[in-house]
């Protein structure tokens, strides 16, 4: 957190000790629900001032918002009608706000796909298709829209669930524009089609607490809780429920089984909100933490560091970065960090308010009317609306990804700074990342390096960010040599920089520090594969699979290693297990098709694999070629021709398609067609036999 916040962060230690002494040396051991000396568990629970919040213990279970309803009916029902209360939901007829049927399909001219949302038998689907020059459908794929992220105030983004992993769909409903378009980032950066999975970072803010499957990455146990829940602000509810069922011993007054943010000190209170409202440009988790490890009442810096650009402009602001903008405000610094989010934002919205009057009343708490300059308002109609002039707003026609938001950098004449998203979209200047949330410890430089690495992996593959990551990680490890994440990220960066010996040492050490670090073994396997050390790579990825037996990414790598090592039967076995978990990976089906043809001499079996690979990704290199070849082996020459023609439709310079088409036409005795193919190939500079 910013230094001036730390400066004013104080804890009345003497008062705490006096209260603790008068109440007796007791604490709640949440693992066994017994009492004993507080000294035995002095680091177990969150302490804020003279209060202990025992549900901050990692072992306390989340119970879901439904468990709060019986005792807190009014608050529960009011909150569930807020935007956060239904931030994620099932897609069904009863909650449709979109326009059906679609007026026209959405077209992606870069990848040549059309998209439309359709209802069929009470379910909703997104259809992807391609057209030939004569308007015939030459590719088609349907995926069910099972879940929605978005309350309906800005966006509605759709997802499907594949064995506990959630994938985004290409079409989004833009509420303010009242239209369908490609999902955020799909048109500007890249159309990921149906393969963009939702990571834990995304879910930790767009939905309530979700339990991950331990045997895999990014997969969740069902049924999942839907919507940002009560426990995201109040902490896990298990102990609170037990307390009111009289299943716990009597607790002293300073011991709380749930967190009331209003009772927290200002920094901790803000951190409850900032867990989702200060994304920054990049981030770094602390060692042995995940995105779901933050618990209300904690200091955010104890779980992660957040970084933003050293250059803050008045012209652009992001919906997920309101906390950072608030820190820039004189209202915040002038309060010595005591200004909290709930000063202006009612938590549960249990009653309707006139927003203009409510916001004005909030401002007048610190800016009494008699102290304001009594000049004529610049905009007479907004004299009562403080936000209109002092907090800029992105208008509907000028939004980033269709989201309307208010700038929390409060300043005079804020609205005169016209919102300009060009710097956000173009990134012509390389970013210098600076921490806005960070713990001043020995691993600070390491986390700075991790932030640069994450920016490289997720945003911009410029060598500048990779070099910056290496610089800070290398320096940081001298100060914190036993950092699990530091060694892992430096090893990963060194592999990309082809510093193979150093990479191997750091990845091995990360795994030594944390033996369950399956991703360290995965990265080691990739390192060995690049060096063609196949036995080492196979042995190492097997170690990753021993830790996470249901991770298809690891299985895919092992299968590809067996494939490269010509152990095709072993490859077939592990890849077959992979598609039972993830049936949407075209690469795996492609490899299985090749194995069926070359090792098993079973073109009929291969045909099914190649057809699936092409359906999942018609742009997969050689997939249509091998599909055509398989049809030819089976004697279905017309189908083979169709596959080669689709290959040329999608990739007009495909030499293999021209060669194979000419051979088929010669076999069929279509010599004119064969000569025409030869001419077309020569016309684009291709020489075929």
N, C-alpha and C positions, 0 to 999 in steps of 0.2 A: 504494500500500500504506500501511498505517498508519504514522504518524510514528515510533512507537517501534520499528518494524521497520527503518525506514531508519536510525535512530540506531545500530543494532547491525549494520548491513550493512557489512562491511569487506572490503577486498581488499589483500593483501600485495604492493603494487606493487614494492617493492624486491626481494622474493623472486622475483617473476615475471621481472624484468629480469635477475637473476643467472642463473636457470635458462635463460632464453631465450638469454643470451649464451653460456653454456657449451654449449648444444646447437647453436649456429650460427643465423644469421639466415635461417631457412627458413620457408616456409609453403606450403600446398597451394592452388593456384589451381584450384578445382573446375570452373571452366568449361572449362579446357583441360588440366587435370591436369598442370601444369608447376610448377617451383619457381622462386623468385626472392626478392627482398628482402621481409621481413615488412612493412616500412614501406609498401610498395605496396598492401597489403591489410589495414591495421591495423583496419579496421572491418568486414571481411568475415565473420569467424568469431566465434563466441561464446567469450569468455574468462571463465573463472571461477577465480579464484586463479591457480595456476600451470599450469592446463590450458587447451588449446584444443579446441573441438569443431567440426570443420570441416564436419560434415554440417548445421550450422545455416545454411549458405549457401543463399539462396533458390533457386538453380539445381539443387540436389541433388534427385534424383528419389525418390519413394516407390516401393517395390517390392512391398508387400503382405506380410502375415504369413506366407504360404506360403513365401516366400523364406527365412524364418528356421528353418523346420522341420528341414532337413537337418542343421544344426550344433547345434541346440538342441532336440532331440526331446523330452526329458523336460519341460523348462520349457514348450515349445510346447503339448504335449498337456494338461498340467495347467492352463495358462492358458485354453485354449479351452473348458474345462469350467467356468470361472468365469462369474459373471453378466455381466461386461464382455466376456468373450470371445465370447459369443453374444448380444450386445445387439440385433443385427438379423439376421434370417434369412429364408429363403424359406418360404412357407406350403405345407406338403405333408403327406401322410398320416403320414409317419414321425415328425413332431414335434408331433402334435396332443395337447394336454392339456385342451382345452376339452370341454364337455359337448355332444355331438351325439346325437340331434337336440335342438334347443332346446325347453325345456318350454313356453314361451309366447313370443310376439313381444313385443318391447320397444316401448312406445308413447310418443310425444312428444305430449302433449296441447296444447302451445302451437302447434305447426305441423301437428298432425293427421297424423302419419306413423307407420306401423308398420315395425319392422325385424326381420329374422331372418337368421342365418348358415346357409347351406346348402352341402352338398357335391353336386357334379354332375359325372359323368365324370372323377373324380379331381382336380377342381379345386374351390376354395372360393369362394363368392360371398356378398355381402351384398345382400339384397333389401329394397327400400323400396316400400311401397304405401300407398294410401289406400282407405278404404271409404266407400260411400254409407250413408245411414241404414238401407237394407235389406240392408246387408252385402255389396254387390257391389263388386268391385275397380274403382275409377275412375282409378287412377294406379298405375303399376308401373315400377320401374327396378332393374336388376341391375348390380352392379360386382364384378369379380373381386378377391378378397383375395390379392394376390400376395406381399406382404412383411409381416413382423411386426417391430415394434420392441418390445422387452421380453424379458427372459431367461426369464420365466415365474415369477419370484419375487414380483412385485407385479401388473403389468398385462401384457396382450398387446393391442397396438394395431395395426391393420391398414391397409395402404396399397396403392394401385395406381400403376403407372408409365405416364405418358402422354408418350411421346417424351422421356424423360429427366427429366421433372418428376414428383415424387411427391406424391400426394394422400391425406389421411387419410380413413378410412371411419367412418361414424357409430357402429358397434357396437364395444365393447371387452369383452374377457374380464377380469373382476376376480378375480384368483387367490384373495385372502384371503376374499372373500365367496362364491366359487364360483358366480358368476352373470354373465349378460350384462346390460349396461346401456349407455346412451349414453356415448360417448367423453368423456374429461375436458373439462369446460367446456361441453359441448354441451347439457346439461340446465340448468345454473346460469346460463350467459350466453347462448348462442345455438347453435342447431342449424345448423351450417354444411353439413350434408349431405355431399356429395361434393366440395366446392369448396375445402376448407382445404388449401392446399399446404404442404409441408414446406420451410421456409427453410433457408438455409445455417447459420444459428445453431443450429437444432435438430439438423441432421445432424452438425455439428462435434463434438457431444458424444454423440449416440446411435449413432454409427457411426464407422468409421475414415475416414481421409483419402479424399476423393472429388474427382475432377477435374471442374471445371465446363466446360461448353461456352462458349467465348469469345464466340460470336455470339448468345448469349441470356442472360437472367437466370435464376438458380435451376434450371438444367438441367444434367444430368450425363452424362459419357461412360460408356458401358457397355463391358464388364461392370463392375459396381461391386464393390468389396470389401465384405464383410459382417462386421459386428461391430467393436467397438473393438479396434484391432490393436496389435501390438508397437510400431509406429512412432509411435503416439500418445504413448508415454512415452519412447521411445528415439530418436526422430527418424528422418528418412528413411534408408533402408538402402543406397542405391546405392553409396556410397563404401566402406562396411563390406564389402559383397560383393566389390567390386573389390579391396580390400586383401587379402582371404583367397584370392582367385584369382590373387594376385601380378600384378595389372594396374596397380598403383601403385608408385611408387618407395618405398624404405624410409623410414619416418616416424620422427622422434624420439619419445621416450617421452611427451612432454607433449602430442602431437597425437593426438586421438582421432577415429575415423571414426564412432563412435556414442556416444550419451549414456547413461551409467549414472547414473540419478538419485541413487544412493547416494553418488556422488562429488561431487555438487553441494553448494554452500553451502546453508544451511537455507532461505533465502527462495526461491532458484531451485528447490530440491527441492519445496517446497510448491506452487510455481506450476505444476509439472507436473500436480498433482492439481487445483489450483484453476481450471485452464482449463475444467473442467466442474463443479466443486463450489463455485462462488461466483457464482451467477447474479445474486443481488441482486434489486432491484425494477426496475432499468433499467440501461442500459449506453451506452457510446459508443466506437466504434472510433476509433483514431488515423487521421490522414490516410494514404491509400494502403495501408491494411491491410484484410484480410477475415477472416472467421471461421476460415478454414483457414490463416491465415498464422502463427499461433502455433507455435513449434517448441520442443520440450523443451530446457530450459536457458536459455531467454530469461526476462527479467523480464516478467511478465504485463502490467505497466503500460506496457511498450513497444509493446503491441499494442492494449490497450483500457483503459477505465476502467469500474469497476463501482460502482453506487450502491444504497444501501439506505435504509430509513426511518430518520429521526433518532430515532424512538421504537422501541426494541427491547423487545418483550414477552417474558415468560418462558412465555407460554401457547401461542404458535404458532411453528413452525419448519418450514422447507421443505426438501424432499429435495435440492434443487439449491443450497442455501445453507449447507452445513455449514461451509465455511471461515469465513464471516462469524461464525457462532456460536462457532467455535473461538477467534476473536480476542477474544471477550468473556470467555473463561475465564481465571481466575487461573493455571491451569496453563500457559497460553501466555504471558501477560504476565510471569509470574514466572520464566519461562525466558529472558526477554529476546528472545523471538521465535525461540528455537532449537528449540522443539518442532515436529517435522515429522510429517506424516500417516503415514509408514511406521513411526513409533515404535509405533503401535498396529495398523496394517494391513499384513499381509504382502503383498508385491507380486504374486507369482505363484501363491500358495496351492499350492505343490508338495507339500504334505503336509497330512493331516487334523489338526486341532487341536481340543482341548476349549476352546471359546470362552470359557467362564467362567474357566478356569485361565489361558488365554493373556492375556486382558484383565487379570486380577489381577496376573500377572507384569509386564505393562507398567506398571501403576500403581505396583507396588512398586519399580520402578527409581528413581523419584523420591520415593516415600513409603514408606520402610522400615518394617516392622511395628513396630519398637521406637519409632518416632516418632509412631505413631497413637494417638489417645485410646482407652484400654482401657475403653470402656463397653459395655454390653450392646447388641447390634445391635437396631435398631428392628424389623427383620424377620429373625427367626432363620433362616428358610430361605434368606435371601440373604446371609448373613454373608460368604460367599466371593465373592459377585458384586458387585464395586464399581459396575458400571454400573447395577445395579438402582435404587440410590438417588441416584447422582450424575449420571446421564445419562438424562433423561426419554425415554420412548418412546411414540409414537402407537399406541394399541391398534387392533386390527382393526376394532372397531365405531366408531372415531372417527378416521378418516383423511381427508386431503384428497386427492380423486381416487383413493381406494383404495390409496394407497401408505403402507406402514408404514416409519417411519424413526426414527432415534435422534438426539436433540438433542445437538449437540456443544458446547453451552454447559455446561461441567462445573461443578457447584456442589453445595453441601450441600443435601440433601433436594429435589433437582430433581424427583423423581417426585411430590411433593406438589402441584406446579403442574399442575392439570388442563388438558389440551390443549383449546383453544377456537378453532375456526376462524371464528367469526363476524366478527371484525375483518378476517380475510383475505378473506372473501367479500363483506362489505358495503361496506368502504371509506367509512364515513360521514365519518370525518375525512380531510381532504386530506393527502396525504403530503408531508413535507418531505424531499427526497432529499439524502443526504449521501454523499460518496465513501468507499468502503472499499478500493478499488484505484484509484490515480490517480497520474500522474506530475506532480511539481511543476514544470511548465514554463509558458510563456506562453499555451498553449492550454487550460489547465485549466478556466477559466470557460466556454470554448466547449463543451467536452465536457459540462460540467454542464448547459448549455442543450440540447445534443443529447439527454441523458438524459431531460430533461423532455419534449422533443418526442417521443421514442420511447414514453414512457409514455402520452402523449396519443394517439398513433396506434394503439397496441396494447392499451391497458388501459382508459383512462377518458377520454372525450371532453369532459371538463369544461374550461371556458374558463380555469380556474385554472392547469392544466398548460400550456396554450398560452401564456398570459401569462407564466408562469414561464420557459418556453423562450425567449420573445422577450427577456425581461429579461437573462438570462445570455448569450444569443447576441449581443445588441446590445453589451453591455459587453465581451464576450470578443473581438469583432472589433477593438476598439480596441487590444488587446494583441497579437493575432495576425491582422492584416488579410489575410494571404495564405493562410489556412487554406482548403483545398478544401472539407472537410466543413462548416466553420463558415459559409461563404458559401452553400453549398447548403441547409443546414437553415434558416438565417435566411430565405433566399428562399422556401423552402417554407412556413414559418410566416407570413411576410408575405403570401403569396398568400391563405392562409386568413383572415388579418385584413383582407384587402382593401386592403393597402398596395401597390398594383399597381406603381407606379413603382419603389419601393425593392426590391420582389421581383424585378422584371426585372433591375435592376442587379446584385443579388447572384447571381442564377442565371447571368447572363452571365459574371460574373467567375469564378465557380466553373468554368464550362466553359472559360474562357480559361486558368485555372491548370492545368486537367487536360482537354485536348481530347477525351479518350476517355470523358469523364463523360456517358454516354448518358442517365442519369437526370436530369441538369441540363437537357438539351434536352427531355426528356419533360415535366418540370415547367414549363418555359417554354411548351411547346405548350398545356398545360392552362391556364396563365395567359392566353395569348392567346385561347383558346377562350372562357373566362369573359367576356372583353371583346368577344367576337364579332369578333375580328380574324382571320378565317379564313385569309387568305393567309399571314399571319405564322405562325399555328399550323401550317399545312400544311408550310411551308418548314422550320420548326423540328423537327417530328416526323420529317421526312425525314432530317434530320441524325442524329437518334437511330438511325434504322433503318440508315443507312450504317455506323454503328459496330457495331450488333448486328442483323444482317440476319435472324436467326431468332427475334426476340422478338415473339410474337403480341400481347402487350399494346400494343406500339407500333403494330402493324398495325391492331389494333382501333380505336385512337384515330384513326389516319389515315383508316381507313374511315368512322368516324363523322363526321369533319370533312368528307370528300368528300360524305357523305350530307347533312349540314346545309347544305353549299354547293350542293346539287342537282347534283353531279357523280356521278350514280348509277352510270354504267358504270365509272368509276375506283374508286368505292367497292366495287362488286361484285368487281373484280379483286383488290384488296388484302385484302378480307375472305375471299375464296376461298382465298388463300394462307395466311391466318391459321388457318383450320380444318384445313388439312393438318398443321399443327403441334399445334394444340390443338383437339381435336374435342369438348371438354366445355363450351364457353362458349355458353350459351343466347342471350346478347345478340347475338352475331355471326350465329347462325342466324336470329334474329328480323329483324335488319336485311336479311339476304340475302332473306328471304321478302318483305319490303316492296318491295325493289328488283325482284324477279321479278314482282310484281303491278303496281306502279305504273309502272315504266320499261319492262320487257320485255313486259308484258301476257301473262305466262305463268303463269296460276294453278296449272297442274299442277306446274310446277317449284317454285312458292311453297309448295305443299301439303307437300312433303317437308321444306322448311326449317322451316315452322311446326310440323309434327308433332315434329320433333327438338327444337325449342326448348321445346315443352310437355313432352316426355318428360324433358328435362334439368331443367326448372324449371316446374312447373305453376302456380307463383305469380308468374311473370314478368308484369308488367302488360301487358294487351292481347294476350298471346300466344294465349289461348284464343278471344278475340273475333275476332282475325284468322284463326285457324284455321277458325272457324265461317263467317266471311265468305267464305273461299276455297272451302270446301265448297259454299256457296250459289252462288258464281259458276260452279262446275262442275256445278251442278244436283243435287247430292246433299243435298237438304234435310233428310233424316233425320239425316245425320251433322252437319249444321250445328246442328240442334236439340240433338243430344247435346253438342256443344262448348259451346253457350250454357248448357245445363243444368249442365254441370260448372263453368262459370264461376260460376253462382249458388250451387252447392254449396260452392265454395271462398270466394266473396265474395258474400254474400247481398244486398249493397246495390249491385251493379253495374248502373248505369242502362243502359249499352250492351247488356248481356245481355238485360235486359227489353225494350228497344226492338227489338232484332233478332229476339227470339223472337216478339214480337207480329206483326212483319211477315211472318215465315215462316208463322205460323199463319193469317194473313189470306190469303197466297198459296195455302196448302193448303186453304183453305175451312173451317178449324177455328175457327169464330167463338166457340164456347164457351171453347175453350182460350185464345183471344186475350183474351176478357173476363176470364178467371181471372187471366191475367198482369197485366192492368190493375189488378185488385183487389189483388193481392199487392204490386204496386209502390206503390199508394196506402197500403197497410197499413204500409209502412215509411217513409212520407213521401216517396216518389219520384214525380215527375210525368213521365209519358212520353206521347208522342203516339201 
